[in-house]
Amino acid sequence: DGGITQSPKYLFRKEGQNVTLSCEQNLNHDAMYWYRQDPGQGLRLIYYSQIVNDFQKGDIAEGYSVSREKKESFPLTVTSAQKNPTAFYLCASSNTIGELFFGEGSRLTVL
Amino acid sequence: AQKVTQAQTEISVVEKEDVTLDCVYETRDTTYYLFWYKQPPSGELVFLIRRNSFDEQNEISGRYSWNFQKSTSSFNFTITASQVVDSAVYFCALIRGEKLTFGTGTRLTIIP
């Protein structure tokens, strides 16, 4: 089945550690996105990539990094520089008419 | 800059009642798309509808209907004869180019 796969679903991190969230899609979409969701704040864009080997900062990119070495994959690293990383992270890809398809999300908790 | 406002943070209705979720947007662009997404407790966002800025025709899909009015910059979503399975957080979103802006969402609870 086509779709977006995020892993892990739940992740716990100690302060000062970097963690990487995986996002894979088999929809053959060029564009991929990472969003952060906090209670009462909706979804905020972290990074997006329109094509392989290229990506752009979104509204809240500080403390995060991404790579886009393959069309299917867009991993997000939450670095120790991110001051408040506990959140729900959603990965998405979009088709040529702008419809976003989302993964099931990864919930990161900093201990 | 573009902005999407969903003023209703939480709504609760009794099953079988109709309910309307409001969405107001701001953009300087003349060409844009509006979306509604549903986020059930599982977390995954589910696409419901896409509407472009040149198409103000209202749409009905089963118990769901959407009212797009450019004059008031609104794209409201109505659920008729609500069911418990409709309980979720609903997001309105605006896209122009590669940037999608979401509202803060409305949590809808259907009481059996």
Interface residues (C-beta under 8 A of the other chain):
Chain A: A31 Y33 Y35 G40 Q41 G42 L43 R44 L45 Y48 Q50 Q56 F88 L90 A92 S94 I97 G98 E99 L100 F101 F102 G103 E104 G105 R107
Chain B: Q6 T9 Y33 F35 Y37 S42 G43 E44 L45 V46 F47 R50 F91 A93 I95 E98 K99 L100 F102 G103 T104 G105
